[in-house]
């Protein structure tokens, strides 16, 4: 599945804070944040739905993350 989130990650410093957290807590996902997009889109590719956990992680460090859509696909 691919989950698409709107975030407020707008600087490299914020990206440097969230990156190691996503990488350590969600080892089985592929993700990226498009800082050039006006909605600072986070895309997550995973075999399972991590929407709640990812949203809570962002909120716990003072960043915003809102799920926009989930696309179901074959696992990567």
N, CA, C and O atoms as a GROMACS GRO file, in nm:
protein
  304
    1UNK      N    1   0.082  -0.117   0.000
    1UNK     CA    2   0.000   0.000   0.000
    1UNK      C    3   0.087   0.124   0.000
    1UNK      O    4   0.199   0.123   0.050
    2UNK      N    5   0.035   0.227  -0.055
    2UNK     CA    6   0.103   0.356  -0.054
    2UNK      C    7   0.012   0.454   0.018
    2UNK      O    8  -0.103   0.476  -0.021
    3UNK      N    9   0.065   0.514   0.124
    3UNK     CA   10  -0.009   0.615   0.200
    3UNK      C   11   0.050   0.751   0.167
    3UNK      O   12   0.172   0.766   0.157
    4UNK      N   13  -0.037   0.849   0.151
    4UNK     CA   14   0.004   0.985   0.119
    4UNK      C   15  -0.041   1.076   0.233
    4UNK      O   16  -0.158   1.077   0.272
    5UNK      N   17   0.054   1.153   0.285
    5UNK     CA   18   0.028   1.243   0.398
    5UNK      C   19   0.066   1.386   0.362
    5UNK      O   20   0.161   1.409   0.288
    6UNK      N   21  -0.008   1.480   0.415
    6UNK     CA   22   0.029   1.621   0.409
    6UNK      C   23   0.104   1.650   0.540
    6UNK      O   24   0.056   1.616   0.648
    7UNK      N   25   0.222   1.712   0.529
    7UNK     CA   26   0.300   1.744   0.649
    7UNK      C   27   0.334   1.892   0.651
    7UNK      O   28   0.305   1.966   0.557
    8UNK      N   29   0.395   1.934   0.761
    8UNK     CA   30   0.447   2.070   0.767
    8UNK      C   31   0.600   2.070   0.776
    8UNK      O   32   0.659   2.167   0.823
    9UNK      N   33   0.663   1.962   0.730
    9UNK     CA   34   0.809   1.956   0.725
    9UNK      C   35   0.854   2.048   0.611
    9UNK      O   36   0.827   2.021   0.494
   10UNK      N   37   0.922   2.157   0.647
   10UNK     CA   38   0.955   2.253   0.543
   10UNK      C   39   1.104   2.286   0.534
   10UNK      O   40   1.146   2.357   0.442
   11UNK      N   41   1.182   2.236   0.628
   11UNK     CA   42   1.326   2.268   0.625
   11UNK      C   43   1.408   2.139   0.630
   11UNK      O   44   1.358   2.033   0.670
   12UNK      N   45   1.533   2.151   0.590
   12UNK     CA   46   1.624   2.037   0.600
   12UNK      C   47   1.644   1.997   0.746
   12UNK      O   48   1.660   1.879   0.776
   13UNK      N   49   1.643   2.094   0.838
   13UNK     CA   50   1.658   2.062   0.980
   13UNK      C   51   1.544   1.975   1.030
   13UNK      O   52   1.567   1.878   1.102
   14UNK      N   53   1.421   2.009   0.992
   14UNK     CA   54   1.306   1.926   1.032
   14UNK      C   55   1.316   1.788   0.969
   14UNK      O   56   1.286   1.688   1.033
   15UNK      N   57   1.358   1.783   0.844
   15UNK     CA   58   1.376   1.654   0.777
   15UNK      C   59   1.483   1.572   0.847
   15UNK      O   60   1.470   1.450   0.859
   16UNK      N   61   1.590   1.637   0.894
   16UNK     CA   62   1.696   1.568   0.965
   16UNK      C   63   1.651   1.516   1.102
   16UNK      O   64   1.711   1.423   1.155
   17UNK      N   65   1.547   1.574   1.158
   17UNK     CA   66   1.492   1.525   1.285
   17UNK      C   67   1.402   1.404   1.260
   17UNK      O   68   1.413   1.304   1.331
   18UNK      N   69   1.315   1.412   1.162
   18UNK     CA   70   1.217   1.305   1.139
   18UNK      C   71   1.279   1.184   1.069
   18UNK      O   72   1.235   1.072   1.093
   19UNK      N   73   1.378   1.204   0.985
   19UNK     CA   74   1.436   1.093   0.907
   19UNK      C   75   1.486   0.978   0.993
   19UNK      O   76   1.446   0.864   0.968
   20UNK      N   77   1.572   1.002   1.093
   20UNK     CA   78   1.621   0.887   1.171
   20UNK      C   79   1.509   0.819   1.251
   20UNK      O   80   1.516   0.699   1.278
   21UNK      N   81   1.409   0.894   1.289
   21UNK     CA   82   1.297   0.835   1.362
   21UNK      C   83   1.216   0.742   1.272
   21UNK      O   84   1.183   0.630   1.312
   22UNK      N   85   1.185   0.788   1.153
   22UNK     CA   86   1.113   0.702   1.058
   22UNK      C   87   1.195   0.578   1.023
   22UNK      O   88   1.142   0.467   1.018
   23UNK      N   89   1.324   0.598   1.001
   23UNK     CA   90   1.410   0.486   0.963
   23UNK      C   91   1.426   0.383   1.075
   23UNK      O   92   1.434   0.263   1.048
   24UNK      N   93   1.432   0.429   1.198
   24UNK     CA   94   1.453   0.335   1.309
   24UNK      C   95   1.323   0.268   1.354
   24UNK      O   96   1.325   0.151   1.392
   25UNK      N   97   1.213   0.340   1.352
   25UNK     CA   98   1.088   0.284   1.402
   25UNK      C   99   1.008   0.207   1.297
   25UNK      O  100   0.923   0.125   1.332
   26UNK      N  101   1.036   0.232   1.170
   26UNK     CA  102   0.962   0.168   1.063
   26UNK      C  103   1.060   0.114   0.959
   26UNK      O  104   1.066   0.163   0.846
   27UNK      N  105   1.136   0.015   0.998
   27UNK     CA  106   1.243  -0.039   0.912
   27UNK      C  107   1.190  -0.101   0.782
   27UNK      O  108   1.263  -0.108   0.683
   28UNK      N  109   1.065  -0.145   0.781
   28UNK     CA  110   1.012  -0.216   0.664
   28UNK      C  111   0.938  -0.125   0.566
   28UNK      O  112   0.870  -0.175   0.476
   29UNK      N  113   0.949   0.006   0.582
   29UNK     CA  114   0.882   0.096   0.487
   29UNK      C  115   0.984   0.166   0.399
   29UNK      O  116   1.101   0.181   0.434
   30UNK      N  117   0.935   0.210   0.284
   30UNK     CA  118   1.009   0.303   0.199
   30UNK      C  119   0.931   0.434   0.207
   30UNK      O  120   0.808   0.433   0.199
   31UNK      N  121   0.999   0.544   0.222
   31UNK     CA  122   0.930   0.671   0.236
   31UNK      C  123   1.010   0.784   0.173
   31UNK      O  124   1.131   0.772   0.152
   32UNK      N  125   0.942   0.893   0.142
   32UNK     CA  126   1.009   1.016   0.101
   32UNK      C  127   0.917   1.134   0.130
   32UNK      O  128   0.795   1.121   0.134
   33UNK      N  129   0.978   1.250   0.149
   33UNK     CA  130   0.904   1.374   0.170
   33UNK      C  131   0.946   1.470   0.060
   33UNK      O  132   1.065   1.495   0.039
   34UNK      N  133   0.847   1.524  -0.009
   34UNK     CA  134   0.871   1.619  -0.117
   34UNK      C  135   0.866   1.761  -0.062
   34UNK      O  136   0.759   1.820  -0.049
   35UNK      N  137   0.983   1.816  -0.029
   35UNK     CA  138   0.989   1.952   0.026
   35UNK      C  139   0.952   2.059  -0.076
   35UNK      O  140   0.923   2.172  -0.038
   36UNK      N  141   0.953   2.024  -0.205
   36UNK     CA  142   0.918   2.119  -0.310
   36UNK      C  143   0.768   2.130  -0.329
   36UNK      O  144   0.719   2.229  -0.384
   37UNK      N  145   0.694   2.030  -0.286
   37UNK     CA  146   0.548   2.032  -0.298
   37UNK      C  147   0.489   2.126  -0.193
   37UNK      O  148   0.540   2.134  -0.081
   38UNK      N  149   0.385   2.198  -0.227
   38UNK     CA  150   0.325   2.294  -0.133
   38UNK      C  151   0.268   2.226  -0.008
   38UNK      O  152   0.260   2.288   0.098
   39UNK      N  153   0.230   2.098  -0.020
   39UNK     CA  154   0.177   2.024   0.094
   39UNK      C  155   0.283   1.940   0.164
   39UNK      O  156   0.251   1.863   0.255
   40UNK      N  157   0.408   1.953   0.123
   40UNK     CA  158   0.520   1.878   0.184
   40UNK      C  159   0.483   1.731   0.200
   40UNK      O  160   0.488   1.675   0.309
   41UNK      N  161   0.446   1.670   0.088
   41UNK     CA  162   0.389   1.536   0.084
   41UNK      C  163   0.488   1.429   0.131
   41UNK      O  164   0.602   1.422   0.084
   42UNK      N  165   0.441   1.347   0.224
   42UNK     CA  166   0.512   1.227   0.268
   42UNK      C  167   0.444   1.109   0.200
   42UNK      O  168   0.322   1.091   0.212
   43UNK      N  169   0.522   1.028   0.129
   43UNK     CA  170   0.471   0.905   0.068
   43UNK      C  171   0.535   0.787   0.138
   43UNK      O  172   0.657   0.782   0.155
   44UNK      N  173   0.452   0.693   0.177
   44UNK     CA  174   0.500   0.574   0.248
   44UNK      C  175   0.456   0.451   0.171
   44UNK      O  176   0.338   0.434   0.143
   45UNK      N  177   0.552   0.366   0.138
   45UNK     CA  178   0.525   0.240   0.068
   45UNK      C  179   0.553   0.127   0.166
   45UNK      O  180   0.665   0.113   0.215
   46UNK      N  181   0.451   0.047   0.195
   46UNK     CA  182   0.464  -0.057   0.295
   46UNK      C  183   0.362  -0.167   0.270
   46UNK      O  184   0.260  -0.145   0.204
   47UNK      N  185   0.389  -0.284   0.323
   47UNK     CA  186   0.295  -0.395   0.313
   47UNK      C  187   0.182  -0.381   0.414
   47UNK      O  188   0.081  -0.450   0.404
   48UNK      N  189   0.200  -0.292   0.512
   48UNK     CA  190   0.099  -0.276   0.618
   48UNK      C  191   0.065  -0.130   0.637
   48UNK      O  192   0.142  -0.042   0.597
   49UNK      N  193  -0.047  -0.102   0.697
   49UNK     CA  194  -0.093   0.034   0.721
   49UNK      C  195  -0.032   0.087   0.851
   49UNK      O  196  -0.065   0.040   0.959
   50UNK      N  197   0.056   0.185   0.840
   50UNK     CA  198   0.122   0.247   0.956
   50UNK      C  199   0.069   0.388   0.980
   50UNK      O  200   0.134   0.466   1.049
   51UNK      N  201  -0.046   0.422   0.926
   51UNK     CA  202  -0.098   0.558   0.931
   51UNK      C  203  -0.102   0.614   1.073
   51UNK      O  204  -0.050   0.722   1.099
   52UNK      N  205  -0.163   0.542   1.163
   52UNK     CA  206  -0.178   0.590   1.301
   52UNK      C  207  -0.042   0.612   1.366
   52UNK      O  208  -0.019   0.715   1.429
   53UNK      N  209   0.047   0.516   1.352
   53UNK     CA  210   0.178   0.523   1.417
   53UNK      C  211   0.262   0.638   1.361
   53UNK      O  212   0.331   0.708   1.436
   54UNK      N  213   0.258   0.657   1.230
   54UNK     CA  214   0.334   0.766   1.168
   54UNK      C  215   0.279   0.901   1.211
   54UNK      O  216   0.356   0.992   1.244
   55UNK      N  217   0.149   0.915   1.211
   55UNK     CA  218   0.087   1.040   1.254
   55UNK      C  219   0.124   1.071   1.399
   55UNK      O  220   0.156   1.185   1.432
   56UNK      N  221   0.118   0.971   1.485
   56UNK     CA  222   0.154   0.990   1.626
   56UNK      C  223   0.300   1.028   1.642
   56UNK      O  224   0.334   1.111   1.728
   57UNK      N  225   0.389   0.969   1.562
   57UNK     CA  226   0.531   1.002   1.568
   57UNK      C  227   0.553   1.150   1.535
   57UNK      O  228   0.622   1.221   1.607
   58UNK      N  229   0.492   1.195   1.425
   58UNK     CA  230   0.505   1.336   1.387
   58UNK      C  231   0.453   1.426   1.498
   58UNK      O  232   0.518   1.523   1.536
   59UNK      N  233   0.335   1.395   1.550
   59UNK     CA  234   0.275   1.478   1.656
   59UNK      C  235   0.363   1.481   1.780
   59UNK      O  236   0.371   1.584   1.847
   60UNK      N  237   0.429   1.370   1.812
   60UNK     CA  238   0.509   1.363   1.934
   60UNK      C  239   0.631   1.456   1.930
   60UNK      O  240   0.684   1.491   2.035
   61UNK      N  241   0.674   1.496   1.811
   61UNK     CA  242   0.788   1.588   1.802
   61UNK      C  243   0.746   1.726   1.751
   61UNK      O  244   0.830   1.807   1.710
   62UNK      N  245   0.616   1.753   1.754
   62UNK     CA  246   0.566   1.885   1.720
   62UNK      C  247   0.549   1.913   1.572
   62UNK      O  248   0.537   2.029   1.532
   63UNK      N  249   0.548   1.808   1.490
   63UNK     CA  250   0.523   1.825   1.348
   63UNK      C  251   0.383   1.775   1.314
   63UNK      O  252   0.325   1.694   1.387
   64UNK      N  253   0.329   1.824   1.204
   64UNK     CA  254   0.194   1.785   1.162
   64UNK      C  255   0.203   1.684   1.048
   64UNK      O  256   0.289   1.694   0.960
   65UNK      N  257   0.112   1.588   1.051
   65UNK     CA  258   0.108   1.485   0.949
   65UNK      C  259  -0.037   1.438   0.937
   65UNK      O  260  -0.092   1.380   1.030
   66UNK      N  261  -0.098   1.464   0.823
   66UNK     CA  262  -0.240   1.432   0.802
   66UNK      C  263  -0.251   1.336   0.684
   66UNK      O  264  -0.204   1.366   0.574
   67UNK      N  265  -0.314   1.222   0.707
   67UNK     CA  266  -0.332   1.124   0.600
   67UNK      C  267  -0.431   1.178   0.497
   67UNK      O  268  -0.542   1.219   0.532
   68UNK      N  269  -0.390   1.178   0.371
   68UNK     CA  270  -0.478   1.223   0.263
   68UNK      C  271  -0.542   1.107   0.188
   68UNK      O  272  -0.661   1.112   0.154
   69UNK      N  273  -0.462   1.002   0.163
   69UNK     CA  274  -0.514   0.892   0.082
   69UNK      C  275  -0.429   0.768   0.101
   69UNK      O  276  -0.310   0.777   0.132
   70UNK      N  277  -0.491   0.653   0.081
   70UNK     CA  278  -0.420   0.526   0.083
   70UNK      C  279  -0.453   0.452  -0.046
   70UNK      O  280  -0.569   0.436  -0.081
   71UNK      N  281  -0.348   0.409  -0.115
   71UNK     CA  282  -0.363   0.330  -0.237
   71UNK      C  283  -0.319   0.189  -0.205
   71UNK      O  284  -0.210   0.167  -0.151
   72UNK      N  285  -0.401   0.094  -0.237
   72UNK     CA  286  -0.365  -0.046  -0.212
   72UNK      C  287  -0.295  -0.101  -0.336
   72UNK      O  288  -0.343  -0.087  -0.448
   73UNK      N  289  -0.182  -0.165  -0.312
   73UNK     CA  290  -0.103  -0.220  -0.421
   73UNK      C  291  -0.031  -0.343  -0.371
   73UNK      O  292  -0.039  -0.378  -0.253
   74UNK      N  293   0.039  -0.408  -0.460
   74UNK     CA  294   0.120  -0.522  -0.421
   74UNK      C  295   0.234  -0.473  -0.334
   74UNK      O  296   0.287  -0.364  -0.358
   75UNK      N  297   0.275  -0.552  -0.234
   75UNK     CA  298   0.390  -0.512  -0.152
   75UNK      C  299   0.515  -0.498  -0.236
   75UNK      O  300   0.531  -0.567  -0.337
   76UNK      N  301   0.603  -0.409  -0.195
   76UNK     CA  302   0.727  -0.386  -0.269
   76UNK      C  303   0.823  -0.502  -0.252
   76UNK      O  304   0.932  -0.500  -0.308
   0.00000   0.00000   0.00000
